[in-house]
Amino acid sequence: MALDNFLLDLLEDPVDHGPLLYVESANVLYNPRRRLAYEVRGSIPVLLPDETRAVSDEEHETFTSDPSARLTGPAT
């Protein structure tokens, strides 16, 4: 289930407070600066630093080139 746009406008990385990349096809919120992915379970983003997973170079390339991926945070 996709995350609501209103929620996506509010989300940021809990550690560096920057925007995240929502990759719906992979069901993750991805921080390309830290190369860490936060899982989305159902429609609930799990933004706990202890629950992140490292992302390989291949996954990073896939996530950042996904045309349907969307940055979180306020629209500019």
C-alpha positions as CSV (number, residue, x, y, z in Angstrom):
1,M,0.0,0.0,0.0
2,A,1.4,3.4,-1.0
3,L,2.1,6.1,1.6
4,D,-0.1,9.1,1.6
5,N,1.3,12.3,0.0
6,F,0.5,14.3,3.2
7,L,2.6,11.9,5.3
8,L,5.4,12.0,2.7
9,D,5.5,15.8,2.9
10,L,6.2,15.5,6.7
11,L,8.8,12.7,6.7
12,E,12.5,13.3,7.1
13,D,15.4,11.1,8.1
14,P,15.4,10.9,12.0
15,V,19.3,11.0,12.1
16,D,20.4,13.7,9.6
17,H,17.0,15.4,9.3
18,G,17.2,15.5,5.5
19,P,14.7,14.3,2.9
20,L,14.3,10.7,2.1
21,L,13.5,9.0,-1.2
22,Y,10.3,7.0,-1.2
23,V,10.7,4.0,-3.5
24,E,7.2,2.5,-3.6
25,S,8.3,-0.4,-5.8
26,A,10.8,-1.5,-3.1
27,N,8.6,-0.5,-0.2
28,V,11.4,1.6,1.4
29,L,12.3,5.1,2.4
30,Y,15.9,5.6,1.3
31,N,18.5,8.0,2.5
32,P,21.0,8.3,-0.4
33,R,23.4,10.5,1.7
34,R,23.8,7.7,4.3
35,R,23.0,4.8,1.9
36,L,20.5,3.4,4.4
37,A,17.0,2.1,3.8
38,Y,14.0,2.2,6.2
39,E,11.4,-0.4,5.6
40,V,7.7,0.5,5.1
41,R,5.5,-2.2,6.7
42,G,2.0,-2.1,5.4
43,S,1.5,1.7,5.3
44,I,3.7,2.4,8.3
45,P,7.2,3.8,7.8
46,V,9.6,2.3,10.3
47,L,12.0,5.2,10.9
48,L,14.0,3.7,13.7
49,P,17.8,4.0,13.3
50,D,18.3,0.5,14.6
51,E,15.9,-0.9,11.9
52,T,17.8,0.5,8.9
53,R,19.7,-1.7,6.4
54,A,22.7,-0.9,4.4
55,V,22.2,-0.6,0.6
56,S,24.5,-2.1,-2.0
57,D,25.8,0.0,-4.9
58,E,23.4,-1.8,-7.2
59,E,20.4,-1.0,-5.0
60,H,21.5,2.6,-4.7
61,E,21.6,2.9,-8.5
62,T,18.1,1.2,-8.8
63,F,16.6,3.4,-6.1
64,T,18.0,6.7,-7.3
65,S,17.1,6.1,-11.0
66,D,13.5,4.9,-10.3
67,P,11.3,7.4,-12.2
68,S,8.5,6.8,-9.7
69,A,10.6,7.5,-6.6
70,R,9.6,10.7,-4.7
71,L,11.5,12.9,-2.3
72,T,9.9,13.4,1.1
73,G,9.6,16.7,2.8
74,P,7.8,19.9,1.8
75,A,7.3,20.4,-1.9
76,T,9.5,23.2,-3.2
